Amino acid sequence: MSRQKQQPLPPDVASPVPPLGGIRPPEPYELPAPYSIQLEPPSIYRVAISVESDAQLQERIRQENRERKMPERIVFPNDPVISTETYQGRKFYPTRLEVAPYYLCHGRLYFQQINFERYGWGLGVFTPLLSGAKFLYDFVTWPYHLATEPCRRFEYNTGWCLPGDPVPLLLYPLHLSPTGFVAEVGTVIALVAIFP
């Protein structure tokens, strides 16, 4: 019997049958070289202190690529030119900040009606009568108030309740002052002498 020369199989028959799904497993030479992935959390030095610039980051990526079995071509994009002018710095116009203090300094109030004006008390139809009587009382005792603490020329609203606070209706008596008493008596004597 003569041996017949075996005919080579066609390429589609000679190649192995692909697995189910039609996906051919990659050949070993087609697999990319594995990257080194850091699985341990970074230290506090690397997170907070060792801050890399863009150039240092690119150089580190190049060094890691050279250590691979099959290095790839790495191309970084060029930095865009934002401006060709020299940075002049930020210049702000001077601004003014006004702060309203919690207290207020003012001159002495000789005709102040605390209950009606400061705390908003109202007594209906009696309010105008009482307000007029209080003004007449302040006018008669004006020399007394002028001479009471003569060196004190200013007052503050510290120690007083704020306007609108729920303050009861109170009577504020006259503070005793020797200098005020002398000024009041002297004013009365001068008026009696001038207008007999």
C-alpha positions in Angstrom: 0.0 0.0 0.0 1.3 3.3 -0.9 1.3 6.0 1.7 -0.7 8.9 0.6 0.6 12.4 1.5 -1.6 13.9 4.2 -3.1 17.1 3.0 -2.9 20.1 5.5 -6.1 21.2 7.0 -7.6 24.5 6.1 -6.9 27.4 8.5 -10.4 27.5 9.8 -10.3 23.8 10.7 -6.8 23.8 12.1 -7.5 26.6 14.6 -9.0 25.6 17.9 -12.7 26.1 18.3 -13.5 29.3 20.3 -15.3 28.8 23.6 -19.0 29.5 24.0 -19.9 33.1 23.6 -17.6 33.8 20.7 -14.8 35.4 22.9 -11.3 34.2 22.2 -9.0 34.1 25.2 -6.0 36.5 24.6 -2.6 35.1 23.9 0.2 35.5 26.5 2.0 38.0 24.3 -1.2 40.1 24.0 -1.6 40.6 27.7 -0.3 44.0 29.0 2.2 44.0 31.7 0.5 44.4 35.1 0.6 47.8 36.8 1.8 48.0 40.4 -1.3 49.0 42.4 -0.6 50.1 46.0 -3.1 48.4 48.3 -1.8 49.8 51.5 -3.2 53.2 52.6 -0.7 56.1 52.3 1.1 57.4 55.3 0.5 60.8 56.8 3.8 62.0 55.3 2.7 61.2 51.8 -0.8 62.7 52.3 0.0 65.9 54.1 3.7 66.7 53.8 5.0 65.0 50.6 3.0 67.0 48.0 4.1 66.4 44.4 4.1 69.0 41.7 2.8 68.1 38.2 6.4 67.7 36.9 7.3 65.3 39.8 4.1 63.3 39.2 4.9 62.9 35.5 8.4 61.9 36.2 7.2 59.3 38.7 4.8 57.9 36.1 7.7 57.6 33.6 9.9 55.8 36.1 7.1 53.3 36.9 6.5 52.7 33.2 10.2 51.9 32.6 10.2 49.2 35.3 7.4 47.3 33.5 8.2 44.4 31.3 6.5 45.9 28.3 6.7 49.7 28.7 4.2 51.8 26.9 4.6 55.1 25.2 3.5 57.8 27.6 2.6 61.3 26.3 1.5 64.1 28.6 -0.4 67.1 27.1 1.3 70.4 26.9 0.3 73.0 29.5 -1.9 75.6 28.0 -0.6 79.2 27.8 -3.0 81.2 29.9 -1.3 84.5 29.5 2.0 86.0 28.3 1.8 89.0 30.7 3.5 89.2 34.0 1.3 88.6 37.0 0.6 91.9 38.7 -1.1 90.6 41.8 -4.6 91.3 43.1 -5.3 94.9 44.0 -8.4 95.8 46.0 -9.7 99.3 46.6 -9.7 100.3 50.3 -13.0 99.5 51.9 -14.5 100.9 55.1 -16.2 98.7 57.6 -18.7 100.3 60.0 -19.4 98.4 63.2 -22.4 99.4 65.3 -21.4 99.0 69.0 -23.8 97.4 71.4 -23.8 100.5 73.6 -24.4 104.2 72.9 -22.8 107.3 74.4 -24.7 110.5 74.3 -25.1 113.8 76.2 -27.1 114.0 79.4 -30.9 113.8 79.0 -32.6 116.3 81.2 -36.2 115.9 79.8 -36.4 112.2 79.4 -39.6 110.3 80.0 -38.4 106.8 80.6 -41.8 105.0 80.8 -43.4 106.7 77.8 -40.5 107.3 75.5 -38.0 104.5 76.2 -40.3 101.7 77.1 -43.4 102.6 75.2 -45.9 102.7 78.0 -49.3 104.2 77.2 -52.1 105.0 79.7 -54.8 105.9 77.2 -56.3 109.4 77.6 -54.2 110.0 80.7 -50.9 109.8 78.8 -50.9 113.4 77.5 -51.7 114.8 81.0 -49.0 112.7 82.7 -46.5 113.5 80.0 -47.2 117.3 80.3 -46.9 117.1 84.1 -43.6 115.2 83.8 -42.2 117.8 81.4 -43.3 120.6 83.8 -41.6 118.7 86.7 -38.4 118.3 84.7 -38.4 122.0 83.8 -38.8 123.2 87.4 -36.1 120.8 88.6 -33.8 121.6 85.6 -31.2 123.5 87.8 -31.1 120.6 90.2 -30.4 118.1 87.4 -27.7 120.4 85.9 -25.8 120.6 89.1 -26.2 116.9 90.0 -22.8 115.3 89.2 -21.5 118.4 87.4 -18.4 116.7 86.1 -20.4 114.0 84.3 -21.2 115.3 80.8 -22.1 112.1 79.1 -24.4 109.1 79.6 -24.5 105.5 78.3 -27.4 103.2 77.7 -25.6 100.4 79.5 -27.6 99.3 82.5 -30.9 100.3 80.9 -33.3 97.8 79.3 -33.5 97.9 75.5 -36.5 99.6 73.8 -39.4 97.2 73.5 -38.3 95.0 76.4 -41.2 94.1 78.8 -40.4 96.5 81.6 -43.0 97.3 84.3 -44.3 100.8 84.9 -42.0 102.2 87.5 -41.6 105.5 89.4 -38.0 106.9 89.2 -37.5 109.1 92.3 -35.2 112.1 92.4 -31.6 111.3 93.4 -30.4 113.3 96.4 -27.5 115.6 95.5 -26.0 118.5 97.6 -24.8 120.4 94.6 -28.2 120.0 93.0 -30.0 121.2 96.1 -27.7 124.3 96.3 -28.3 125.1 92.6 -32.1 124.7 92.9 -32.3 126.9 96.0 -30.0 129.5 94.4 -32.1 129.5 91.2 -35.3 130.0 93.2 -33.7 132.9 95.3 -32.4 134.5 92.1 -35.8 134.3 90.4 -37.6 135.8 93.5 -35.0 138.6 93.6 -35.3 139.3 89.9 -39.1 139.0 89.7 -40.4 140.3 93.1 
